[in-house]
Amino acid sequence: MKLATRVVCLVVVGLAASIVPAMAADWQALGERIVDFRTNPETVVAKVSEATFSKIKIEVKQTDIEIQNVKVVFDDGQLFNVALNKYMGAGSSRVIDLPTAKAIQRVEFSYRPASAGSKVALVRVFGSN
């Protein structure tokens, strides 16, 4: 491989490595909820009150669940509903684009266990611009 090609490859790899942590740090935790399959829907009240977000990310830990519907309630009272109907395995996440960047008051979601005998799951919600 020519020296110039090697240098270009190293620069590209270096830039990619520096971009990934910046992208990962872009998400702010809004809150989390332990889901025990007894209360449905569940509500995550946003801990961040003044920031605006153009998308949210829902992350599932510990147990697989199916998230059926997500309702985002903005600080101005407007609602944004998404019929998700998605199986989410433990350790997976899903990004939802919002119609406009606004402050979020809470995120409500309805769900059901992905399998019989499911135990508690941890659902985390993040916001980003």
C-alpha positions as CSV (number, residue, x, y, z in Angstrom):
1,M,0.0,0.0,0.0
2,K,1.3,3.4,-0.9
3,L,2.3,5.8,1.9
4,A,-0.3,8.4,0.9
5,T,-3.1,5.7,1.0
6,R,-2.0,4.6,4.4
7,V,-2.0,8.2,5.7
8,V,-5.5,8.8,4.3
9,C,-6.8,5.5,5.9
10,L,-5.3,6.5,9.3
11,V,-6.9,10.0,9.1
12,V,-10.3,8.5,8.3
13,V,-10.1,6.0,11.1
14,G,-9.0,8.7,13.5
15,L,-11.8,11.0,12.5
16,A,-14.4,8.2,12.9
17,A,-13.1,7.3,16.3
18,S,-13.4,10.9,17.5
19,I,-17.0,11.3,16.1
20,V,-18.4,8.1,17.8
21,P,-18.0,9.4,21.4
22,A,-19.4,12.8,20.4
23,M,-22.5,11.1,19.0
24,A,-22.9,8.9,22.0
25,A,-22.7,11.9,24.4
26,D,-25.6,13.6,22.4
27,W,-28.3,11.8,24.4
28,Q,-29.6,13.2,27.7
29,A,-31.3,10.9,30.2
30,L,-34.9,11.9,30.7
31,G,-35.8,9.2,33.1
32,E,-36.4,5.5,33.6
33,R,-39.1,3.2,34.8
34,I,-39.0,-0.4,36.2
35,V,-41.8,-2.3,34.5
36,D,-43.3,-5.1,36.5
37,F,-46.2,-5.9,34.0
38,R,-48.8,-4.8,36.6
39,T,-49.3,-1.1,35.7
40,N,-50.1,-0.3,32.1
41,P,-49.4,2.3,30.7
42,E,-46.2,3.4,32.4
43,T,-45.1,7.0,32.7
44,V,-41.5,8.5,32.6
45,V,-41.5,12.1,33.9
46,A,-38.7,14.0,32.2
47,K,-36.0,15.1,34.6
48,V,-34.8,17.8,32.1
49,S,-37.2,20.7,32.2
50,E,-35.7,23.4,30.0
51,A,-34.0,21.5,27.2
52,T,-35.7,20.9,23.9
53,F,-35.5,17.6,22.0
54,S,-36.2,16.6,18.4
55,K,-36.0,12.8,19.1
56,I,-36.3,10.3,21.9
57,K,-34.6,7.0,22.4
58,I,-36.3,4.2,24.3
59,E,-33.9,1.6,25.8
60,V,-34.9,-1.8,27.3
61,K,-32.8,-3.7,29.8
62,Q,-33.2,-7.0,31.7
63,T,-36.3,-8.5,30.0
64,D,-37.8,-8.5,26.5
65,I,-41.0,-6.6,26.1
66,E,-43.3,-5.4,23.3
67,I,-43.9,-1.7,23.3
68,Q,-47.2,-1.0,21.7
69,N,-47.8,2.7,22.0
70,V,-45.7,5.7,22.9
71,K,-47.2,9.1,23.9
72,V,-44.9,12.1,24.3
73,V,-46.4,15.0,26.3
74,F,-44.7,18.3,25.6
75,D,-44.4,21.1,28.2
76,D,-47.0,23.2,26.2
77,G,-49.5,20.4,26.5
78,Q,-49.3,19.1,23.0
79,L,-49.2,15.3,22.4
80,F,-47.4,13.2,20.0
81,N,-48.5,9.5,19.7
82,V,-46.7,6.7,18.0
83,A,-48.2,3.3,17.5
84,L,-44.9,1.4,17.8
85,N,-45.9,-2.3,18.2
86,K,-42.3,-3.4,18.4
87,Y,-40.7,-6.3,20.1
88,M,-37.7,-5.0,22.0
89,G,-35.2,-7.5,23.3
90,A,-33.2,-6.8,26.5
91,G,-30.4,-4.5,25.6
92,S,-32.1,-3.0,22.5
93,S,-33.2,0.6,21.8
94,R,-35.4,2.4,19.4
95,V,-35.2,6.1,18.2
96,I,-38.3,8.0,17.5
97,D,-38.2,11.3,15.6
98,L,-40.5,14.0,17.1
99,P,-42.4,16.4,14.8
100,T,-40.7,19.5,16.3
101,A,-38.0,20.3,18.9
102,K,-39.8,21.0,22.2
103,A,-39.3,20.6,25.9
104,I,-40.8,17.2,27.1
105,Q,-42.9,16.9,30.2
106,R,-43.3,13.1,30.2
107,V,-43.3,10.0,28.0
108,E,-46.1,7.4,28.5
109,F,-45.9,3.9,27.0
110,S,-48.1,0.9,26.9
111,Y,-46.6,-2.5,26.6
112,R,-46.9,-6.2,27.1
113,P,-44.5,-9.0,28.1
114,A,-42.7,-10.5,25.1
115,S,-43.2,-14.0,26.6
116,A,-45.0,-15.7,29.4
117,G,-43.3,-15.5,32.8
118,S,-41.4,-12.3,32.0
119,K,-39.8,-10.6,35.0
120,V,-39.3,-6.9,35.5
121,A,-37.7,-4.8,32.8
122,L,-36.0,-1.5,33.0
123,V,-37.1,1.1,30.4
124,R,-34.9,4.2,30.0
125,V,-35.9,7.2,27.9
126,F,-33.3,9.7,26.4
127,G,-33.7,12.9,24.5
128,S,-31.5,14.4,21.8
129,N,-31.6,17.3,19.3
